[in-house]
Structures are given as C-alpha cells and as structure tokens.
Amino acid sequence: MLLINKFIKRTFDIIASGIALILLLPLFLVLAIIIKCDSKGPVFFKQERRTKKGKIFKMYKFRSMVVDAEKQGAGLFNYKDDPRVTKIGRFMRSTSIDELPQLWNVFKGDISIVGPRPCVVYELGDFDTLNKRYKKRFEMKGGITGLAQVKGRNEIPWDEKVGYDNEYIDLFKKHGIFTDIKILFGTIAKVFKKQDIYEEKVSGAVSDDESARLAEEEIIRIAHLPDAEEKGE
C-alpha cells in the first residue's frame, strides 16, 4: 500500500507542478522584471539543500534578499525587519511567492509538494553523524510545505519541526495522499493569514547576529546528541 501511495504522490506532483508552472509563467515574467529593477543581482536564488537520504540538490527561489545575504548578518536566519531583505522581497516572503520556483524542483523529482522542508547542506552539521531522530526526517523527499510549516512555519524551533516532520512520515505511511491533501489546505490558510513568517530570536541575544549564532550552535548540538540521550533516557 505504501508503494501505491508513493506512486500516487509522485503522479500528483508531476501533474500539479506541471500545470502550475504553465499557468504561473506570466507571473514569473512580471516578478523577474520587478526583481531586476528593485535590486542588483540575479532573479533566482539557488541554494544547495538536502532531501531524501541526505541527497544534495540545488533548490530554486525568487531572490528576496541582497546578493550573498547568507554571508552577512544573521546568515540563514531571517528575523523581523532584516535589512538584507529587498523591498519586493518583503512582499514575496509575506505571501510565500518566493517559493514558487521550487515547483520546477518538484517537477524534476528533487522534492515533493508536501514533505519535510529540505535543510541547507550545513544547517544540521555533519549529515552522517546525525542521531536517529534527525535522520528519520530524511526517509522521504523534502517538500515545498509540510506539517511543520502548517503547525508553526518559522516561529517554532528546529527540534519541534523535526518532531512534526517525523509525525508526517508516520501519518503518510498510514493514510497516504490524504495526509498531503490535508496539509495543502492547511498551508493555503496559513499563507493567506501571513502567519509565522519570521523566526524568533534567542532569549537574551542582543543582536540578530548573536541570536543566529546561538541558534545554529544549539540546532547542531541537539541534532548530534546520542540516541539514548535524545530520547531522554
């Protein structure tokens, strides 16, 4: 039954992403022009991410920040009023329009429409030494959206996201594509409400840079805790 559900999931991904790419082409062209006029740099932002079994692929987004933003300020983290975000970028991020180019990743088979959000290659530290709980989220292809995004998007900590990612994997094994459909409806509602767009700063941090550094260190520490300790034994 699981194989059938995976086949249905992939078929849905191909059809849905293919149709969406065709229908959204005019919007893509308009956004491309606006992005080029708004700030210097390419229209698309490409970033190496990890998907199923830790496989690395290049994920596409509309560029919503200044060039080389990852090397500036808060790095991978995006807090409210981030100066690296462009004018059009703020609108795209608030509406999640910047994520639309990932439909091409879905069509190619890099990721799915629904699944654990692909992490940046170095975000969790060394992939091979991740503990079992963090490795589990890589049992399925990553997704544009997922249960973690419906439950809290950017405001919840990484460890909580992993819990939801693993819960999604278990739910899909039981209920198949119906799990994805439910998450898609939840995602649409979340986008329209523009909820949980920014990440929460670490308590006590005096700047975005310090908060990002402390958060990154904690994410990597927890992701590599011994399995027994991770379970609280």
Secondary structure, DSSP 8 states (H G I E B T S, - for coil): -HHHHHHHHHHHHHHHHHHHHHHHHHHHHHHHHHHHHHSSS-SEEEEEEE-GGG-EEEEEEE--B-TTGGGSTTTT---TT-TTB-HHHHHHHHHTGGGTTHHHHHHHTSSEEESS--EETTTTS-GGG--HHHHHTTSS--EEE-HHHHHTTTSS-HHHHHHHHHHHHHHHHHHTHHHHHHHHHHHHHHHHHT-S-S----TT-SSHHHHHHHHHHHHHHHHTS-HHHHTT-
